[in-house]
C-alpha cells in the first residue's frame, strides 16, 4: 500500500471516528431511555455506521484493514469529544 493511500486511510479513519462519536452522542441524547426500541435502534445505528465505514474503506484502499485504522478511529472519537467540551465551555460564558 502506498504512502498516499495510507495517509488517506488514516485521515478518513480519524474523521469517521469524530463523525461516529457525534452520531452516537445524538443517538444517546434523543433515543436512549425509550425501552427495548431504543436498544434495537442503537444496535441498528452502530451496525449501519460500521457497514458504511467498511464500504468507504473499500473505495479508499480496497478494504484492507489494519490496527492503525482502529487507533485512528479512537483518536477521532476523542478529538470530537474534546472539541465538544471546548465549544460547550465557550457557549456557557
C-alpha positions as CSV (number, residue, x, y, z in Angstrom):
1,X,0.0,0.0,0.0
2,X,1.4,3.4,-1.0
3,X,2.0,6.2,1.5
4,X,-0.7,8.3,-0.1
5,X,-3.3,5.6,0.4
6,X,-2.1,5.1,4.0
7,X,-2.5,8.8,4.7
8,X,-5.9,8.9,3.1
9,X,-7.0,5.9,5.2
10,X,-5.7,7.4,8.4
11,X,-7.3,10.8,7.8
12,X,-10.6,9.1,6.8
13,X,-10.5,7.0,10.0
14,X,-9.9,10.0,12.2
15,X,-12.8,11.9,10.6
16,X,-15.0,8.9,10.7
17,X,-14.2,8.4,14.4
18,X,-15.3,12.0,15.0
19,X,-18.5,11.5,12.9
20,X,-19.2,8.3,14.8
21,X,-18.8,10.0,18.1
22,X,-21.2,12.8,17.1
23,X,-23.9,10.5,15.8
24,X,-23.7,8.1,18.8
25,X,-23.9,11.2,21.1
26,X,-27.1,12.4,19.3
27,X,-28.5,8.9,19.5
28,X,-27.8,8.8,23.2
29,X,-29.3,12.2,23.7
30,X,-32.6,11.6,21.8
31,X,-33.3,7.9,21.8
32,X,-31.8,6.3,25.0
33,X,-34.4,5.5,27.7
34,X,-37.3,4.6,25.5
35,X,-37.3,0.8,26.3
36,X,-36.4,-2.0,24.0
37,X,-37.0,0.1,20.9
38,X,-34.0,2.3,21.9
39,X,-31.8,-0.8,22.2
40,X,-32.8,-2.0,18.8
41,X,-32.4,1.4,17.2
42,X,-28.9,1.9,18.8
43,X,-27.8,-1.5,17.6
44,X,-29.0,-0.8,14.1
45,X,-27.3,2.6,14.0
46,X,-24.0,1.1,15.0
47,X,-24.4,-1.7,12.5
48,X,-25.2,0.8,9.7
49,X,-22.2,3.1,10.6
50,X,-19.8,0.1,10.7
51,X,-21.0,-1.1,7.4
52,X,-20.7,2.4,6.0
53,X,-17.1,2.6,7.3
54,X,-16.1,-0.6,5.5
55,X,-17.9,0.3,2.3
56,X,-16.0,3.6,2.1
57,X,-12.8,1.9,3.2
58,X,-13.2,-0.5,0.2
59,X,-13.1,2.5,-2.1
60,X,-10.1,4.1,-0.4
61,X,-7.8,1.1,0.0
62,X,-9.6,-1.9,-1.4
63,X,-10.9,-2.9,2.0
64,X,-7.5,-3.6,3.6
65,X,-7.9,-3.2,7.4
66,X,-5.0,-2.5,9.8
67,X,-4.8,-1.9,13.5
68,X,-3.7,1.7,12.8
69,X,-7.2,2.4,11.5
70,X,-8.8,1.3,14.8
71,X,-6.4,3.6,16.6
72,X,-7.3,6.4,14.2
73,X,-11.0,5.9,14.8
74,X,-10.4,6.1,18.6
75,X,-8.3,9.2,18.2
76,X,-11.0,10.8,16.1
77,X,-13.6,9.9,18.8
78,X,-11.6,11.6,21.5
79,X,-10.9,14.6,19.3
80,X,-14.6,15.1,18.7
81,X,-15.3,14.8,22.5
82,X,-12.6,17.3,23.3
83,X,-13.9,19.8,20.7
84,X,-17.4,19.5,22.0
85,X,-16.3,20.2,25.6
86,X,-14.4,23.2,24.5
87,X,-17.4,24.5,22.5
88,X,-19.7,23.9,25.4
89,X,-17.4,25.9,27.8
90,X,-17.2,28.8,25.3
91,X,-21.0,28.8,24.9
92,X,-21.6,28.8,28.7
93,X,-19.6,32.0,29.1
